[in-house]
Every structure is written in structure tokens, then in C-alpha cells.
């Protein structure tokens, strides 16, 4: 099976895109250099690291993916600041990725091909229905995801190398007892808080808005009322099931497949038995075994085993005469199962010890263990053969389509006819939302809204959709975002203005109580008159689900009360406001919950380890010569 994948690595040419390596993502998360100096990289490069070029195509592909992701999540165009931030992150990640490669090479880190292949073999998506690795399924899964097998192998290899480095850094980390205690105290800190909530909806009022206010909001916030960017497109698709119907296996083909996979058609043996259980109570092992041996003698002397079970067994099955029904060997691991599956029908064995005590066993019936005949599994074999050969043909046609596109073919009808693709069209395919029957996958979005497809009239794809579809697309019209008419969005604007009014009024009402509370007045007295619902004082911890998340964050962002209460306000996720009073702090006692303490220790170690990795990468960057080309995204 591994050889099949290795063979596939050399002959498949699927499109590819990967997430950057995890260790590089750690550095990006913690923050990297914000400099974007272009001093040494050519226009063909995204950056240079110690003289090694990072191709512009790599950055362009990641940028296209980032744009598609943003569109899918937000449904509108990025702001200039967001574009700059994302482009900086892409360049920073590519630089760190290349820097890591150089460090790994210099440090002579090694991972054998066999280890990489072994890791690939463990990926669940590459397994068949029996949980075994299947190279054909692996190739199909990668193809449907638009991944190149060779690059997938290399990416896996690179990640495993980086894991060696990462583990070396993390395992060398240690914290002093004082650092550990300080962190634990912070994690377990509790603060006593009472608060009152000012509901934004309640404070919004019902006064109408005049036309001028609505028009002014419309003019100021026009970007909120744009139509979704979309395209009209033609497409051609290839389905695995379509190819499977064209495969016609012969009798010889099916019998060969049956013989090659004969082990898969062996019905697992099941055995029906009765047992009598004698539990061991305290140190009474010898007594339990002695009683089991005594009853065993009665059973072998001819007494009815089921009646003996009803009389002596201390197990829920006793009422049914000890009947445990049909079981497989894996249901009873260890000596109990080994004994049961070595017996003949009618045998009585024991005592056999398990965690439940001593067992006497009588085997009553055996089922299975035989090979299913060819005729019984013929339909299954036919389906397997068709699917496997269709998957190979699927890959062959994908390669043929790619060759045609690389040679400059631009006629979608011609490509469809030559490769047996089904044609279709979509009048409105939305950025972010897509359209049926093609859906809205990130890969499809990236291709449809790529400059080459969108503006240059080129055929986009092939793109894998799901596990069994391949699609080519050609944009016939581009519908850019347009401002919706005021009449169409007037009701929405009124709703937004009403909400904003409520948010502002709730915030003002909450802030009005702050000086009174700081002067010593009581929240329980002030809240009803201010039309707010008050909550009595209680201790809460970090991330406490009993209070709103935004309030919890504000409570622990506020200074600790030292001698007098601390009064603050906060805005909740729905726009409502709260005013809260902090009176005391304490450290929760976790001694009765050792599991919590263990979890906190693991979290502390992980946090410290990630910090060490970030520090290592920052130092590596400091010593490296790095040139970035932010203009790469403008090409």
C-alpha cells in the first residue's frame, strides 16, 4: 500500500495549497516583525531569507486563499487596513517557514521516508471501511481537496522535522516554584462583584426617526448596504459516479478481486456461552476460587449449568441462567476471551479470573469463522471494482485537462466534450456564498474570483468539490458590489439607528451611577430607580459562565480593590451596558480537585513552551538577513 502511494507521488500533478507549518503559525500568533522593507528581493520573489528566494507565486496563492476566506466569512470587501495586515502576516509566515527550513538543515534534523509514509498511513481520511489504509482512497481524497500528492508528502515531512525542533525546545523548558505559584494564583483568583445591567433594547425608546436622519445614516454608512459581489458563470464537471457507470468488470476481474481480498470476506466468529461469576470481596480471593471450584465439580457432574448460575452467580446475567449471548473475541480481552475461544461446544471450563472475579464458562454455540462465498459478495465486489477503476480514470482525466489548460486551451465546450464533462451554468454565484449546485468551498471561491478567471477570461480549475467531483469554471459576467437603493434598506437603517440609540442611552445611564457608587451609595438602592436589573454580590472566577463573558473580562481587567471598592462600566456583546462594583478578591482553594491542578500545570507548561518557541524564532530572525517585497501582492 505504501508503495502505491510512493508511486502516486511521482506521477500525479494535482493543484495544491497548504496551511503553513504549525510552528510558523505560533510565531505569527505571538507577533512578528512588522517591517516590510524591499531592499534585496526581486519582483519575481515574495522575499529573501539569507539569500534564498521565496517565489512570488507562493505568496500570491496564499493571498488568493485569504481573500476567499474573508469573503466567505464576511461577504464583503476587505478594508485597506485588513488587506495590509493579512498581507504582512503572509509574508511573515513565509519568511519564518523558510528560516525554519534553513535552521533544520543546518541542525541536520532528519525524518526518514518510511516514517513519513507511516504517519500518512495513520490519517483516518485515507482508511477504508475496515479502518485500514488504502492508497486509492488517499489519492482520491487528496485530489478532491485539490492537493498535490508530492507536495503533501513534502509538507508532512517538513512538519515532522519541525516537530522535532519544537519538542526539543518545549521539553527543555522549566519554571521556578515561584513562577508556577504566581501563575496558579492568577488562574485561581476570584473577585467579588455586584452589578446592574442596562438593557439597550429597553433604553432605545420608540420615538421615530425623521427622513433626514435616515438619509444621513445611509450616506455615511453606504458600505454597509452594498449588494454582494457575484458572477455569472459556465461550468463543466466530472463526477466519480458518472465514470463508475462506464466501468464494466468481467467475471475474471471480480474473482481476482475476491481472491486478492479474501481475508475481508471472512465472517468473524461469534460464540454463545453461559457463565457463573464469583466476585472476590476484599482479601477473599482464596474463598472465591474455592467456591468456584466446588460449583465447577457440580457442573461437570451433570447438574444443569443454567440452574447453577441462577443459584450461585453474582452477576446480572444470573436471572437468565448466566446467558451472555453471542460475543466476539474482542468483547472479552485477556484470559477470559482466550479460554472461551479455545473451547469446544459443550465444554465447561474454569475458574478463570477477571477483574470481576472468578468465572465458570460453558460454551453452547459457535457461529461464523467461515469465508463468505463469491456469489454472496458479488455486488460489493462489483461496486469496489467500479469505484477503484473510476478513481484512476478520474485522476487520468484530471491530468489530461490540466495539460490542455497549460497548452492554452480556452474553449470550455471543447474541454468538456474531449473529457466527458457535463455542462451547466449559474446566473448568480456570490462571493462568499457561492451557489448550487456547486456550493461555496474555499477552493472554488479562490478560483472563481481569481484575477485570471475574473478579469482575463481564462478557464478556472480544475477544482475538487467533495470527494467525487471535479469542476472547471468560466466567468461570463462580473457583477461588482453596488449601493442598494435607500428605499430598499430604510427599515434596516431604522433598526440600526434604534439599536445605536439604545446602546448610547444604556451606556449613559450606567456611567451616571459611577460617581454615586464611588461616593458610597449602594447599587441595590440605585439600580431600580435607574431602570436596571441588579445582581447581588458574589465571587466569580476567570471565565465564569454565570456572568456575561464581556463582564467577566472587564472584572479581571479592572484593578484589584485595595481598601475601597472599584467601580467600572462595561459594554456587553448585545450593546447593553453594566456598571459593576468590585469589593474583595481571594484565591480559590483547588486542593480538593487534583485534576484541575494537573490541567492548570499542563496549560502553564504549554504556554511557557510556546513562549520559548517564539523567543527562539525571534532570535533566529534577528540573526538572519531578510528582505521582503510587499509589492508582490500588486502584481
Phi and psi in degrees as a GROMACS rama.xvg file:
@    title "Ramachandran Plot"
@    xaxis  label "Phi"
@    yaxis  label "Psi"
@TYPE xy
-64.4071  -36.0902  UNK-2
-64.1416  -35.5661  UNK-3
-61.9495  -41.6725  UNK-4
-67.7112  -42.3777  UNK-5
-58.5716  -41.4182  UNK-6
-61.6084  -42.037  UNK-7
-63.8061  -31.3745  UNK-8
-61.7135  -30.1827  UNK-9
-89.5915  -16.3886  UNK-10
-120.405  -5.67331  UNK-11
-97.3936  147.329  UNK-12
-131.138  49.6005  UNK-13
-77.2924  156.596  UNK-14
-64.575  154.577  UNK-15
-142.246  148.318  UNK-16
-155.601  133.231  UNK-17
-123.787  154.674  UNK-18
-71.4838  149.243  UNK-19
-66.8413  159.623  UNK-20
-58.1469  144.702  UNK-21
-55.4654  -39.8901  UNK-22
-66.0256  -32.9744  UNK-23
-68.7735  -36.0181  UNK-24
-65.0407  -35.0457  UNK-25
-59.1676  -45.1117  UNK-26
-65.4808  -41.1606  UNK-27
-62.7608  -39.9508  UNK-28
-63.1501  -42.9154  UNK-29
-76.3008  -19.3428  UNK-30
112.08  129.248  UNK-31
-119.929  -166.757  UNK-32
-69.3793  138.168  UNK-33
-94.4947  0.307761  UNK-34
-72.0622  141.55  UNK-35
-130.532  63.6224  UNK-36
-89.127  126.539  UNK-37
-105.521  95.3856  UNK-38
-121.38  -22.167  UNK-39
-136.17  -6.96968  UNK-40
-89.074  140.004  UNK-41
-80.7699  170.09  UNK-42
-65.4943  -15.487  UNK-43
-84.928  -8.19148  UNK-44
-116.229  149.55  UNK-45
-81.6699  -33.2172  UNK-46
-168.752  170.192  UNK-47
-129.264  138.906  UNK-48
-126.348  110.789  UNK-49
52.2545  39.975  UNK-50
87.4562  -9.3261  UNK-51
-89.9342  123.882  UNK-52
-79.3185  143.285  UNK-53
-108.072  114.931  UNK-54
-57.7959  145.086  UNK-55
-61.8707  -32.5832  UNK-56
-60.0966  -32.528  UNK-57
-64.9245  -46.1429  UNK-58
-66.2412  -39.1049  UNK-59
-63.4661  -40.3942  UNK-60
-65.5362  -43.3019  UNK-61
-66.3844  -35.1071  UNK-62
-67.1439  -41.2464  UNK-63
-60.957  -41.9845  UNK-64
-65.6876  -41.0544  UNK-65
-63.9025  -40.0248  UNK-66
-64.1916  -43.0865  UNK-67
-63.8545  -40.7124  UNK-68
-63.4235  -44.8609  UNK-69
-62.148  -43.5164  UNK-70
-63.5936  -39.5051  UNK-71
-65.625  -36.0545  UNK-72
-84.4914  -32.3282  UNK-73
-114.888  -23.7807  UNK-74
72.707  14.2643  UNK-75
-144.495  -177.341  UNK-76
-78.3014  150.421  UNK-77
-71.6618  149.442  UNK-78
-75.6825  163.894  UNK-79
-61.124  -40.1484  UNK-80
-65.4512  -40.1586  UNK-81
-67.0862  -39.7913  UNK-82
-59.2678  -46.9718  UNK-83
-62.1573  -44.2641  UNK-84
-60.8405  -46.2908  UNK-85
-67.5115  -39.108  UNK-86
-65.5787  -39.5366  UNK-87
-61.4074  -42.0766  UNK-88
-63.3251  -40.017  UNK-89
-63.438  -48.9547  UNK-90
-62.2187  -41.9225  UNK-91
-62.1052  -43.0736  UNK-92
-66.2868  -40.8892  UNK-93
-64.4729  -38.9689  UNK-94
-63.4509  -47.0057  UNK-95
-63.5427  -39.6142  UNK-96
-60.2884  -45.9507  UNK-97
-68.0397  -39.3134  UNK-98
-61.685  -40.6884  UNK-99
-63.5362  -41.7275  UNK-100
-57.318  -44.2475  UNK-101
-66.2949  -40.754  UNK-102
-63.9271  -41.2198  UNK-103
-65.8091  -39.3322  UNK-104
-67.1475  -43.1287  UNK-105
-64.6935  -37.1767  UNK-106
-80.2878  -1.45696  UNK-107
58.2026  40.6983  UNK-108
-72.3402  141.448  UNK-109
-136.648  140.985  UNK-110
-136.386  123.338  UNK-111
-71.7492  156.654  UNK-112
-59.324  -37.1447  UNK-113
-62.3643  -39.5705  UNK-114
-67.4675  -39.0124  UNK-115
-64.2358  -46.7373  UNK-116
-62.6789  -36.9638  UNK-117
-63.9702  -38.7296  UNK-118
-68.2683  -40.8329  UNK-119
-60.6895  -37.9366  UNK-120
-63.8592  -19.6551  UNK-121
-88.7307  -7.55389  UNK-122
-69.3284  120.024  UNK-123
-57.328  -35.1388  UNK-124
-66.0906  -12.0073  UNK-125
-101.807  11.5854  UNK-126
-101.461  153.837  UNK-127
-86.7359  -173.31  UNK-128
-65.6637  -16.4688  UNK-129
-93.724  5.90153  UNK-130
79.6912  16.7783  UNK-131
-106.029  146.642  UNK-132
-62.9598  138.678  UNK-133
-137.581  117.478  UNK-134
-61.8095  -35.5277  UNK-135
-65.0934  -42.1165  UNK-136
-65.1136  -38.8894  UNK-137
-61.6583  -46.2865  UNK-138
-62.5829  -41.8554  UNK-139
-65.5401  -41.7653  UNK-140
-63.7752  -42.6242  UNK-141
-66.4944  -41.494  UNK-142
-63.8149  -43.3688  UNK-143
-67.3149  -25.1531  UNK-144
-88.7556  0.0644578  UNK-145
74.0935  28.6873  UNK-146
-104.356  145.77  UNK-147
-89.191  127.372  UNK-148
-63.0787  -40.8737  UNK-149
-64.2045  -46.2704  UNK-150
-66.7687  -33.8602  UNK-151
-61.8465  -44.676  UNK-152
-60.3898  -46.6498  UNK-153
-64.7785  -38.121  UNK-154
-65.69  -41.8368  UNK-155
-61.4213  -42.7562  UNK-156
-61.2451  -44.5406  UNK-157
-64.3034  -42.3774  UNK-158
-63.6339  -39.1359  UNK-159
-67.3124  -36.3491  UNK-160
-62.8788  -45.5014  UNK-161
-65.0697  -33.6518  UNK-162
-62.4732  -34.6712  UNK-163
-60.6769  -46.7236  UNK-164
-63.9048  -45.5475  UNK-165
-60.7912  -45.6049  UNK-166
-64.011  -36.8756  UNK-167
-62.5577  -40.1311  UNK-168
-70.4443  -46.901  UNK-169
-65.2289  -43.9275  UNK-170
-70.906  -18.2877  UNK-171
-85.6273  -4.51205  UNK-172
-75.9333  143.949  UNK-173
-146.571  154.981  UNK-174
-123.687  145.019  UNK-175
-73.3778  163.768  UNK-176
-62.0537  -37.341  UNK-177
-66.1346  -40.4493  UNK-178
-64.3286  -43.0841  UNK-179
-61.9663  -43.6297  UNK-180
-66.3995  -39.7597  UNK-181
-62.7239  -44.0376  UNK-182
-65.0818  -43.0961  UNK-183
-60.9749  -42.3457  UNK-184
-63.4333  -39.5888  UNK-185
-64.0473  -44.6948  UNK-186
-63.6173  -35.8231  UNK-187
-98.2385  8.36272  UNK-188
-65.5168  140.087  UNK-189
-124.789  145.084  UNK-190
-126.174  138.053  UNK-191
-84.3142  123.24  UNK-192
-137.541  139.454  UNK-193
-122.372  147.71  UNK-194
-151.162  162.826  UNK-195
-129.458  138.24  UNK-196
-105.957  133.567  UNK-197
-109.398  103.482  UNK-198
-70.8415  122.697  UNK-199
-60.3098  -40.2213  UNK-200
-64.184  -37.866  UNK-201
-69.2168  -33.7087  UNK-202
-88.3676  -2.07599  UNK-203
-70.8276  -31.1188  UNK-204
74.1357  -179.586  UNK-205
-125.507  9.04183  UNK-206
-63.2809  135.101  UNK-207
-72.9943  161.426  UNK-208
-103.744  139.83  UNK-209
-79.0657  165.416  UNK-210
-60.4373  -34.8512  UNK-211
-64.4155  -41.4552  UNK-212
-65.5233  -40.4136  UNK-213
-64.8308  -43.7943  UNK-214
-65.477  -40.1942  UNK-215
-62.9392  -41.1927  UNK-216
-64.9055  -41.7929  UNK-217
-60.1905  -46.1879  UNK-218
-66.7868  -37.0195  UNK-219
-77.7362  -30.4648  UNK-220
-118.923  36.2548  UNK-221
-56.6506  -31.3074  UNK-222
-65.4071  -14.12  UNK-223
-84.9252  -10.291  UNK-224
-121.943  36.5442  UNK-225
-90.3526  150.101  UNK-226
-69.8988  158.767  UNK-227
-77.4627  133.995  UNK-228
-61.2821  138.31  UNK-229
-151.239  172.15  UNK-230
-137.122  158.157  UNK-231
-100.834  139.501  UNK-232
-146.38  155.971  UNK-233
-104.005  146.519  UNK-234
-141.3  160.634  UNK-235
-135.972  133.044  UNK-236
-131.241  152.018  UNK-237
-120.985  129.207  UNK-238
-112.656  141.782  UNK-239
-61.0323  -40.8457  UNK-240
-64.4852  -31.4438  UNK-241
-64.5958  -42.2828  UNK-242
-70.8113  -33.5483  UNK-243
-63.1028  -33.5858  UNK-244
-69.376  -16.9492  UNK-245
-92.1696  -6.04477  UNK-246
-92.2871  129.224  UNK-247
-125.011  97.0995  UNK-248
-73.3533  146.49  UNK-249
-87.4072  169.778  UNK-250
-58.6085  -40.344  UNK-251
-64.0054  -39.572  UNK-252
-61.0936  -45.6394  UNK-253
-68.6717  -38.857  UNK-254
-68.3558  -35.8766  UNK-255
-64.6927  -42.3205  UNK-256
-63.1133  -39.8208  UNK-257
-62.6128  -47.2275  UNK-258
-67.8329  -36.3376  UNK-259
-69.2804  -24.3744  UNK-260
-122.528  33.6699  UNK-261
-57.6306  -34.8696  UNK-262
-63.5023  -25.333  UNK-263
-74.0415  -13.0727  UNK-264
-109.867  19.2538  UNK-265
-89.1207  119.97  UNK-266
-70.9195  123.241  UNK-267
-64.0403  135.758  UNK-268
-68.2453  137.154  UNK-269
-123.957  146.501  UNK-270
-131.133  137.967  UNK-271
-104.876  130.655  UNK-272
-144.481  168.704  UNK-273
-120.568  150.992  UNK-274
-141.664  159.075  UNK-275
-123.18  127.695  UNK-276
-111.35  133.046  UNK-277
-120.47  96.6244  UNK-278
-67.5621  150.254  UNK-279
-93.2511  118.962  UNK-280
-104.632  116.615  UNK-281
61.575  -125.929  UNK-282
-96.8051  23.2571  UNK-283
-89.7176  33.7556  UNK-284
-58.9885  -46.6728  UNK-285
-63.5345  -38.8611  UNK-286
-67.0409  -40.8328  UNK-287
-65.3974  -41.2507  UNK-288
-67.1355  -39.9425  UNK-289
-62.3102  -42.3033  UNK-290
-65.2567  -39.5395  UNK-291
-61.9145  -42.081  UNK-292
-65.7921  -35.5756  UNK-293
-65.6961  -44.8454  UNK-294
-69.8229  -33.0536  UNK-295
-59.7513  -40.6609  UNK-296
-62.3015  -38.9811  UNK-297
-65.4039  -42.7988  UNK-298
-64.5688  -42.1991  UNK-299
-72.8597  -19.1312  UNK-300
-80.5251  -4.04144  UNK-301
113.402  -1.38223  UNK-302
-68.899  149.73  UNK-303
-64.3053  121.811  UNK-304
-64.6206  -39.2791  UNK-305
-63.783  -39.9995  UNK-306
-68.5294  -37.3279  UNK-307
-62.8609  -38.5203  UNK-308
-63.4785  -44.4195  UNK-309
-60.7875  -34.0938  UNK-310
-81.4912  -41.511  UNK-311
-110.155  -25.7743  UNK-312
-69.7203  134.766  UNK-313
-104.734  63.6375  UNK-314
-149.047  148.853  UNK-315
-56.1671  -21.4474  UNK-316
-79.6813  -5.04577  UNK-317
-58.5104  -41.5388  UNK-318
-60.5751  -28.5435  UNK-319
-96.3713  21.0328  UNK-320
75.3444  23.5404  UNK-321
78.6154  11.1137  UNK-322
-70.0341  120.106  UNK-323
-102.155  4.13872  UNK-324
71.6351  -163.603  UNK-325
-85.4834  129.69  UNK-326
-131.715  158.533  UNK-327
-103.807  164.676  UNK-328
-58.8634  -38.4538  UNK-329
-67.6259  -16.554  UNK-330
-70.9033  -23.3641  UNK-331
-131.658  76.9275  UNK-332
-68.4267  153.835  UNK-333
91.9928  -163.265  UNK-334
-58.5525  -33.7847  UNK-335
-63.937  -48.398  UNK-336
-68.9589  -39.0614  UNK-337
-61.2673  -40.4724  UNK-338
-67.0055  -48.1507  UNK-339
-58.6332  -41.9481  UNK-340
-88.1839  8.92848  UNK-341
-108.182  -2.97189  UNK-342
-86.9258  162.775  UNK-343
-105.595  156.395  UNK-344
-56.8779  129.916  UNK-345
97.1245  -17.4959  UNK-346
-66.0203  147.229  UNK-347
-123.617  124.207  UNK-348
-129.31  158.854  UNK-349
146.242  -177.412  UNK-350
-71.1368  139.258  UNK-351
-116.424  129.218  UNK-352
-93.9224  139.395  UNK-353
-136.281  -174.361  UNK-354
-67.0325  -13.0015  UNK-355
-94.3479  -8.32998  UNK-356
128.308  -150.745  UNK-357
-100.623  139.654  UNK-358
-118.722  141.511  UNK-359
-107.875  138.358  UNK-360
-128.12  138.002  UNK-361
-125.581  122.147  UNK-362
-86.9789  128.001  UNK-363
-112.754  -26.7872  UNK-364
-160.057  147.764  UNK-365
-125.588  132.853  UNK-366
-127.107  151.575  UNK-367
79.0043  -159.531  UNK-368
82.9843  2.87719  UNK-369
-109.577  159.819  UNK-370
-83.452  131.381  UNK-371
-65.5233  134.329  UNK-372
-66.2046  155.788  UNK-373
-53.549  -46.2357  UNK-374
-62.8841  -31.1974  UNK-375
-68.8411  -29.8382  UNK-376
-111.303  14.0543  UNK-377
-57.6052  -44.4296  UNK-378
-62.0228  -41.3836  UNK-379
-64.1727  -41.7832  UNK-380
-63.1714  -41.411  UNK-381
-60.5559  -44.4257  UNK-382
-64.6503  -43.3051  UNK-383
-62.0952  -43.9329  UNK-384
-63.781  -46.6998  UNK-385
-61.5442  -44.5394  UNK-386
-64.1965  -44.2104  UNK-387
-63.5118  -45.5523  UNK-388
-72.9942  -31.8427  UNK-389
-66.2653  -37.1461  UNK-390
-63.8301  -40.8148  UNK-391
-63.857  -43.4901  UNK-392
-67.26  -35.3907  UNK-393
-57.0917  -48.4728  UNK-394
-64.1589  -40.6785  UNK-395
-62.5385  -42.1957  UNK-396
-69.6431  -35.2283  UNK-397
-61.5169  -44.2588  UNK-398
-63.3197  -39.0838  UNK-399
-65.7696  -41.01  UNK-400
-62.2308  -44.0222  UNK-401
-63.3348  -39.3247  UNK-402
-62.8127  -40.2562  UNK-403
-64.9362  -41.8472  UNK-404
-66.6862  -39.4219  UNK-405
-64.9692  -28.256  UNK-406
-84.5957  1.09524  UNK-407
101.874  9.12904  UNK-408
-62.8415  130.922  UNK-409
-129.359  7.80407  UNK-410
-99.6706  107.723  UNK-411
-64.9308  -39.1074  UNK-412
-61.9163  -41.6042  UNK-413
-65.052  -43.5943  UNK-414
-62.8226  -41.8126  UNK-415
-64.3123  -43.9866  UNK-416
-66.5207  -41.1569  UNK-417
-69.0803  -26.8188  UNK-418
-117.584  10.971  UNK-419
69.3575  36.0383  UNK-420
-92.1779  149.666  UNK-421
-91.1534  134.844  UNK-422
-93.4305  154.036  UNK-423
-165.068  173.806  UNK-424
-145.402  155.001  UNK-425
-133.009  126.325  UNK-426
-74.3269  -34.1206  UNK-427
-142.837  106.451  UNK-428
-109.85  110.554  UNK-429
-84.8549  141.951  UNK-430
-65.1777  126.376  UNK-431
90.4305  -39.3017  UNK-432
-103.29  -21.1141  UNK-433
63.893  -151.955  UNK-434
-169.906  151.329  UNK-435
-78.215  148.522  UNK-436
-92.7968  11.1197  UNK-437
-90.7646  -19.3347  UNK-438
80.1576  -156.53  UNK-439
-143.548  38.4569  UNK-440
-62.0831  154.489  UNK-441
-60.7026  -40.7056  UNK-442
-63.4811  -41.8401  UNK-443
-66.9672  -43.0991  UNK-444
-58.6835  -43.815  UNK-445
-60.4824  -41.9403  UNK-446
-72.8956  -44.7888  UNK-447
-62.1083  -41.6897  UNK-448
-100.217  16.1023  UNK-449
-71.7786  148.714  UNK-450
-57.4674  -39.8411  UNK-451
-63.2182  -39.0402  UNK-452
-79.6559  -41.3522  UNK-453
-75.2971  -41.4392  UNK-454
-116.181  -18.5066  UNK-455
-104.542  -0.714105  UNK-456
74.0258  15.3919  UNK-457
-84.1297  156.444  UNK-458
-75.3609  131.413  UNK-459
-98.1615  142.199  UNK-460
116.55  -165.743  UNK-461
-72.3622  145.287  UNK-462
-118.97  131.586  UNK-463
-81.4023  132.541  UNK-464
-121.702  117.319  UNK-465
66.7191  -154.169  UNK-466
-94.5468  -7.8549  UNK-467
-143.671  21.4752  UNK-468
-134.31  145.71  UNK-469
-131.756  130.312  UNK-470
-130.007  140.439  UNK-471
-112.949  142.821  UNK-472
-131.627  150.51  UNK-473
-140.188  120.32  UNK-474
-76.1037  129.27  UNK-475
-105.532  -19.6812  UNK-476
-157.457  142.251  UNK-477
-114.154  120.578  UNK-478
-106.807  99.1323  UNK-479
-73.3602  158.469  UNK-480
-60.0908  138.145  UNK-481
-131.34  151.459  UNK-482
-71.7275  127.206  UNK-483
-70.4321  148.622  UNK-484
-60.2211  147.299  UNK-485
-56.4484  -41.787  UNK-486
-60.1171  -31.893  UNK-487
-72.9914  -27.6208  UNK-488
-114.599  7.90979  UNK-489
-59.6082  -44.2118  UNK-490
-63.0682  -37.6196  UNK-491
-65.2113  -41.2264  UNK-492
-63.7673  -43.052  UNK-493
-58.7319  -42.2104  UNK-494
-63.3596  -42.3588  UNK-495
-65.8375  -43.595  UNK-496
-63.7032  -39.608  UNK-497
-62.4548  -43.7614  UNK-498
-63.5723  -45.9672  UNK-499
-60.6093  -39.9843  UNK-500
-63.1411  -42.1282  UNK-501
-64.3524  -40.5238  UNK-502
-62.1571  -46.3029  UNK-503
-64.2056  -43.3555  UNK-504
-66.6844  -39.9298  UNK-505
-64.7764  -40.8738  UNK-506
-64.2922  -43.8587  UNK-507
-63.1975  -40.6839  UNK-508
-64.8853  -39.8811  UNK-509
-66.6572  -45.0353  UNK-510
-67.0269  -27.3811  UNK-511
-65.3667  -23.9112  UNK-512
-83.69  -16.6854  UNK-513
-58.1381  -52.8002  UNK-514
-62.8125  -33.1997  UNK-515
-67.3792  -41.2097  UNK-516
-69.0817  -37.867  UNK-517
-68.0161  -24.6828  UNK-518
-82.3262  -3.53405  UNK-519
108.501  -2.85178  UNK-520
-68.9356  157.654  UNK-521
-94.7671  137.621  UNK-522
-63.9604  -38.2229  UNK-523
-61.9036  -28.0429  UNK-524
-83.6457  -39.1109  UNK-525
-76.646  -35.5394  UNK-526
-59.5018  -48.4654  UNK-527
-59.2728  -41.8467  UNK-528
-66.252  -26.91  UNK-529
-91.1585  9.24714  UNK-530
60.2823  42.9679  UNK-531
-124.563  147.971  UNK-532
-90.047  122.501  UNK-533
-97.922  144.479  UNK-534
-114.868  131.803  UNK-535
-64.6849  156.475  UNK-536
-63.904  138.155  UNK-537
-159.465  159.462  UNK-538
-82.0264  136.242  UNK-539
-131.183  152.234  UNK-540
-104.228  175.811  UNK-541
-65.7585  130.09  UNK-542
73.6522  20.2956  UNK-543
-65.1358  120.849  UNK-544
-74.6775  -6.27014  UNK-545
-80.1161  -10.2695  UNK-546
-127.287  157.622  UNK-547
-56.0258  144.443  UNK-548
-59.515  -41.5858  UNK-549
-63.9455  -36.7238  UNK-550
-67.8457  -43.037  UNK-551
-58.2226  -43.346  UNK-552
-62.3817  -43.8481  UNK-553
-65.2803  -37.7996  UNK-554
-59.9979  -42.2676  UNK-555
-90.9957  -7.15512  UNK-556
-84.4708  -23.4035  UNK-557
-72.5537  154.896  UNK-558
-66.1026  154.216  UNK-559
-68.6076  142.394  UNK-560
-68.6483  125.496  UNK-561
-121.875  92.8625  UNK-562
90.307  -35.8998  UNK-563
-139.618  157.305  UNK-564
-61.9523  152.925  UNK-565
-105.933  127.083  UNK-566
-113.922  130.262  UNK-567
-144.997  165.911  UNK-568
-118.775  161.157  UNK-569
-150.528  152.935  UNK-570
-105.804  129.651  UNK-571
-85.6922  170.555  UNK-572
-62.0651  -29.3736  UNK-573
-89.0163  7.06082  UNK-574
93.8315  -11.3007  UNK-575
-67.7245  159.031  UNK-576
-116.709  155.289  UNK-577
-131.849  147.373  UNK-578
-114.484  133.594  UNK-579
-133.247  156.287  UNK-580
-125.995  122.926  UNK-581
-99.0513  130.207  UNK-582
-116.485  -39.1791  UNK-583
-145.113  161.859  UNK-584
-131.512  157.823  UNK-585
-157.653  166.266  UNK-586
-106.927  122.518  UNK-587
-65.3892  143.114  UNK-588
-85.0378  115.122  UNK-589
-107.446  11.6581  UNK-590
-62.2345  -26.7464  UNK-591
-83.0078  -1.72031  UNK-592
-129.419  75.6699  UNK-593
-60.8472  -29.2098  UNK-594
-64.7746  -40.2293  UNK-595
-62.453  -43.7409  UNK-596
-61.4929  -38.7866  UNK-597
-65.5916  -43.3597  UNK-598
-61.5542  -41.2641  UNK-599
-65.6097  -36.3242  UNK-600
-63.937  -41.3794  UNK-601
-63.9809  -42.6946  UNK-602
-63.51  -41.6659  UNK-603
-62.6226  -44.7164  UNK-604
-63.2659  -39.8463  UNK-605
-66.4391  -43.3153  UNK-606
-61.5079  -44.3087  UNK-607
-64.5126  -39.3118  UNK-608
-63.6034  -42.9576  UNK-609
-63.4787  -38.9799  UNK-610
-62.1911  -38.9389  UNK-611
-65.7845  -38.9992  UNK-612
-63.4881  -44.6685  UNK-613
-60.7964  -40.4858  UNK-614
-65.1221  -40.6647  UNK-615
-60.7399  -44.9845  UNK-616
-68.939  -36.4372  UNK-617
-62.4966  -41.1707  UNK-618
-66.889  -39.4688  UNK-619
-62.39  -39.612  UNK-620
-65.5306  -39.6946  UNK-621
-60.9819  -34.3577  UNK-622
-87.3052  -9.66486  UNK-623
-94.1347  157.127  UNK-624
-96.6522  114.328  UNK-625
-125.15  127.587  UNK-626
-122.448  128.964  UNK-627
-115.537  152.182  UNK-628
-124.299  87.6407  UNK-629
-64.2845  -19.9336  UNK-630
-71.1266  -8.00796  UNK-631
-60.6743  -27.636  UNK-632
-80.8661  -7.18734  UNK-633
-96.7356  -5.00626  UNK-634
